[in-house]
């Protein structure tokens, strides 16, 4: 495989890099730019987003028809990595979860009407969105097809939804939602995806769940559905296609997490590297200590392995391969690499790393979720094992 980026994509990558370094990273140093949940303040975000649009760098994951740049996954891997080098970066380009995955999903499988009312405002950045699948015990987690308890029953001309969801990212700020509910007991075709707007009656936010780390806009919420009515026009992909909807959305979304996390890991290494180059310790610079060099080498090596895994999975997606094993392998490796690298960056800076003088402590608290979101590492290992046992020698194939 040739990992050289096409000239047009590399030019875009360089422009994103320059924008992140020159326009977004400086915002991190001023606490006035943070909201109460340690993300970028909305009024600051609005100004930066206008600048992103003016620079022609908006929503590269969407087609030009809907206002994006229409890049393949290989291109997204390069650009998202650069965006991830600021803790505020992805959301400024409208490339942050959960909106990023929701937009790609509805653009791919939505009807013309659904794209008009649901998708386009999210692409434009005028509304936010959320994907409601995960449920409190004993409901659906990593096994939506077998454990989904939220139900949708046909009543008259509408579907009536009842149930409970939790840890729904962005829900408090979202106006457009996708909710997965059970419409039959069929093991493969028993789930259905529904679109709805926040102002529709029959549902509510029970609470915004406190978490240990900084939060996306809208937090992580628990929702209750008590008679939400959705018409057939707002069923996504048809009745019984809910499991397929989740597969289409979550596979690529896991990989785009990896793309952004690799940028964050590189930024943490950069901050630590700048520090050890200048810090004197026992008569020499920290960078000259063998123990420090080993830590830096391990971090750099694991990041580079993650980049290769992520880019291979992106290439396979572009070849129309589902790339299931590649995505799971990348998700495990990059999530664990992010956690280790940020921990190393904090340790190498000593007290400075633990302070809020750099964004590393923010990254440290954020990084722990990476091994949980969009499938815990242990679940992905189960997926990999099943694929290996089924594929045998074909597991090691070179092509898509």
C-alpha angles and dihedrals in degrees: 000000000000110000094189109121118234110257095248092052093045090051090053090047091054091049091050090048092052092047093050094048097041103035111020110031093058089060091065093069095063115072089202087073092062126087125220091276095051098256128115113291112254096237090051090046091052091056094048092047090055089054091049090053091047089052091053094241100114123134100341090182094066129075122260087247089068097038102272137108099253097227124172119240091263088059092046090053090058096044098041091052089058092046090051090063088084123054086223096041110097097048091052090061093041089248100116128113133291096019094050095059094038092054094049090048097051093042089054101044108013126109121246090259093049091050090051100050103024108027107036097059089051091049090049090052095237094117136023128225142210138202113220112199112115118088137193115261130319087025133085122316121139089348106057096160094055104034108032110133102171105100138200118203126191109242117171108311097340143063113243113210125204130172145071135278131185142189088032104169117229095002097134091056098036127105098175121056141184114204126187116213138169115257098169141002093252107131094221104024102031099102130075132191119224131191120215142163124240094241094061113109124238101065139065144183107253095191146330103248114229114233135188097244140052114289140229115244106284095026125223112306143189113229133196123204114200107166105333106173120214125180124225090256089068096052108113115227092344138289112313095021095101096108090051089049091055091048093050091049104038102045097061091034090061089054094048088054087057091051093054094041091055089058091050091050091051091050091052090051091049092053092048092044093052089051099049091047090062106028115101117215129170093344099315142062117278089239090066094059113102093221091055091047091053091052091050092046093051092049094047092047095050092047091052091049088051091051092053093047092048095047092049091052090047090051091051091051088053088054088057092253115140087226092203098160092041093052093047092048091048092046093054096044099044095044092052092042092053091053094048096043095050090047089052092048090052093047095049091055095049114199091356090062092052092050128079091246087103131027091245095098088051089051091047093058092041095048096065091070092059092081090054110037120092091009128343117256090251092056091051090051088056089051092050092049092050092048091049093049091049098043099039108179092359087070087079095052117143100211133055 
